[in-house]
Amino acid sequence: MKVAVTGATGLVGRHLLRVIAAKPDWMPIPVSRAFLDLRETDRIVPFFLNLRPQAIIHTAAVTGVDACEAQPDLAERVNHLATVEITKAAEHLDIPLLYLSTDFVFDGQKGRYREEDPPHPINVYGRTKWQGEQAVQQWEKHYIVRTSWIFGVGGKTFFSQLPHRIQQGQPIQATTDQWSCPTYAPALAEQLVRILEEGLPYGIYHLPGEEAATPMEFVETLQRTVGVRFDAVPVPREKIHRAPRPRMTILENHLLKALGIWVPGYSQFLRKFWQDAVGEKRRHIP
Ligand SMILES: NC(=O)c1ccc[n+]([C@@H]2O[C@H](COP(=O)([O-])OP(=O)(O)OC[C@H]3O[C@@H](n4cnc5c(N)ncnc54)[C@H](OP(=O)(O)O)[C@@H]3O)[C@@H](O)[C@H]2O)c1
């Protein structure tokens, strides 16, 4: 099966390419900005019709929550309008489309969210990702998979960047009033591919790591697990973020877990994450 992966240079995209390439009879088709800039929405349908994939996994997005707030037009174009076009392409080709979405489609008031809970985003990132979800639902053969706080070597998020910042001796500030489920990118990619491989019923799914934490709890667990000493300063979320953040968005995985698809909690991946991050840094020393 030829699977096109948008966001091929991103954290999840890179792991998806690796997982797909390892499957007999599967072939990943990386779709990166160099081939298709998603701001050029007119190019999207012809691009995919020419490529003729047998499935699309759409991970590309403007993912910086504060960047989306600063550039709402860009977020709207890439996260929403480009997704409209990718959906049209999937429909033309009559192929499944898997769209990676986020816990930030919720406002955080309820705290724990099931797949059927109504979204109510409170920032531009969440709103444009939810618009993306609504676009994808126009094509019957869709999977919308919501996850949260993805981390892994080479990622751009607070969690992904921690080993590098700790090793550089940079000050660490972590919020204590935000709860969600950190999700390890390599493990997430494995499970995402299973959704396509096993031909699950189309629909909306939650696929977070199975353990909730605040960013400060993540930092403290990392300290304990790898035995590295550094100072972390607790801060409230409005002090360090430009865009409003939901207070608590713990995604509950009811549907996929019943089918044996779930991602273990973040704490069991921290040792490997740290070792890989340190090894990555060593490889870059001339
Ligand atoms: N990161 C999280 O904590 C998190 C949590 C929940 C859900 N998600 C969702 O999961 C997905 C993957 O996240 P990630 O962490 O892997 O993101 P990431 O590392 O920030 O990667 C984003 C990807 O999107 C691409 N992209 C952005 N603008 C583009 C454009 N105009 N044209 C073509 N490609 C463009 C980037 O390409 P360049 O490398 O060229 O910029 C990059 O490959 C996203 O849809 C995100 O909304 C993420």
The ligand as an SDF file (V2000), in Angstrom:
LIG
                    3D

 48 52  0  0  0  0  0  0  0  0999 V2000
    2.9580   18.4720   18.8460 N   0  0  0  0  0  0  0  0  0  0  0  0
    1.9530   18.2040   19.6730 C   0  0  0  0  0  0  0  0  0  0  0  0
    2.1080   18.2540   20.9010 O   0  0  0  0  0  0  0  0  0  0  0  0
    0.6140   17.8110   19.1100 C   0  0  0  0  0  0  0  0  0  0  0  0
   -0.4170   17.4680   19.9970 C   0  0  0  0  0  0  0  0  0  0  0  0
   -1.6460   17.0610   19.4600 C   0  0  0  0  0  0  0  0  0  0  0  0
   -1.8250   16.9950   18.0920 C   0  0  0  0  0  0  0  0  0  0  0  0
   -0.8050   17.3590   17.2660 N   0  0  0  0  0  0  0  0  0  0  0  0
   -1.0310   17.2950   15.8250 C   0  0  0  0  0  0  0  0  0  0  0  0
   -0.1780   16.2870   15.3260 O   0  0  0  0  0  0  0  0  0  0  0  0
    0.3000   16.6380   14.0310 C   0  0  0  0  0  0  0  0  0  0  0  0
    1.7920   16.4420   13.9490 C   0  0  0  0  0  0  0  0  0  0  0  0
    2.4350   17.1940   14.9580 O   0  0  0  0  0  0  0  0  0  0  0  0
    4.0310   17.2640   15.0480 P   0  0  0  0  0  0  0  0  0  0  0  0
    4.3630   17.4400   16.4860 O   0  0  0  0  0  0  0  0  0  0  0  0
    4.6600   16.1530   14.2800 O   0  0  0  0  0  0  0  0  0  0  0  0
    4.2900   18.6510   14.3060 O   0  0  0  0  0  0  0  0  0  0  0  0
    5.6560   19.3130   13.8200 P   0  0  0  0  0  0  0  0  0  0  0  0
    6.8470   18.5570   14.2910 O   0  0  0  0  0  0  0  0  0  0  0  0
    5.5320   20.7620   14.1850 O   0  0  0  0  0  0  0  0  0  0  0  0
    5.5680   19.1540   12.2330 O   0  0  0  0  0  0  0  0  0  0  0  0
    4.6500   19.8880   11.4740 C   0  0  0  0  0  0  0  0  0  0  0  0
    4.8380   19.5280   10.0220 C   0  0  0  0  0  0  0  0  0  0  0  0
    3.9320   20.3240    9.2480 O   0  0  0  0  0  0  0  0  0  0  0  0
    4.6610   20.8480    8.1500 C   0  0  0  0  0  0  0  0  0  0  0  0
    4.1100   22.0820    7.6390 N   0  0  0  0  0  0  0  0  0  0  0  0
    3.7870   23.2080    8.3190 C   0  0  0  0  0  0  0  0  0  0  0  0
    3.3990   24.1740    7.4610 N   0  0  0  0  0  0  0  0  0  0  0  0
    3.4740   23.6220    6.2040 C   0  0  0  0  0  0  0  0  0  0  0  0
    3.2280   24.1200    4.9000 C   0  0  0  0  0  0  0  0  0  0  0  0
    2.8350   25.3800    4.6910 N   0  0  0  0  0  0  0  0  0  0  0  0
    3.3840   23.2800    3.8480 N   0  0  0  0  0  0  0  0  0  0  0  0
    3.8110   22.0120    4.0320 C   0  0  0  0  0  0  0  0  0  0  0  0
    4.0820   21.4890    5.2390 N   0  0  0  0  0  0  0  0  0  0  0  0
    3.9150   22.2980    6.3110 C   0  0  0  0  0  0  0  0  0  0  0  0
    6.0500   21.0830    8.7040 C   0  0  0  0  0  0  0  0  0  0  0  0
    6.9530   21.2510    7.6410 O   0  0  0  0  0  0  0  0  0  0  0  0
    8.3410   22.0800    7.8440 P   0  0  0  0  0  0  0  0  0  0  0  0
    9.2540   21.1300    8.5660 O   0  0  0  0  0  0  0  0  0  0  0  0
    8.7750   22.3870    6.4580 O   0  0  0  0  0  0  0  0  0  0  0  0
    7.9980   23.3100    8.6440 O   0  0  0  0  0  0  0  0  0  0  0  0
    6.2600   19.8020    9.4990 C   0  0  0  0  0  0  0  0  0  0  0  0
    6.6420   18.7530    8.6520 O   0  0  0  0  0  0  0  0  0  0  0  0
   -0.2030   18.0460   13.7660 C   0  0  0  0  0  0  0  0  0  0  0  0
   -1.2960   17.9930   12.8900 O   0  0  0  0  0  0  0  0  0  0  0  0
   -0.6330   18.5710   15.1170 C   0  0  0  0  0  0  0  0  0  0  0  0
   -1.7190   19.4790   15.0070 O   0  0  0  0  0  0  0  0  0  0  0  0
    0.4090   17.7550   17.7370 C   0  0  0  0  0  0  0  0  0  0  0  0
  1  2  1  0
  2  3  2  0
  2  4  1  0
  4  5  1  0
  4 48  2  0
  5  6  2  0
  6  7  1  0
  7  8  2  0
  8  9  1  0
  8 48  1  0
  9 10  1  0
  9 46  1  0
 10 11  1  0
 11 12  1  0
 11 44  1  0
 12 13  1  0
 13 14  1  0
 14 15  2  0
 14 16  1  0
 14 17  1  0
 17 18  1  0
 18 19  2  0
 18 20  1  0
 18 21  1  0
 21 22  1  0
 22 23  1  0
 23 24  1  0
 23 42  1  0
 24 25  1  0
 25 26  1  0
 25 36  1  0
 26 27  1  0
 26 35  1  0
 27 28  2  0
 28 29  1  0
 29 30  1  0
 29 35  2  0
 30 31  1  0
 30 32  2  0
 32 33  1  0
 33 34  2  0
 34 35  1  0
 36 37  1  0
 36 42  1  0
 37 38  1  0
 38 39  2  0
 38 40  1  0
 38 41  1  0
 42 43  1  0
 44 45  1  0
 44 46  1  0
 46 47  1  0
M  CHG  2   8   1  16  -1
M  END
$$$$
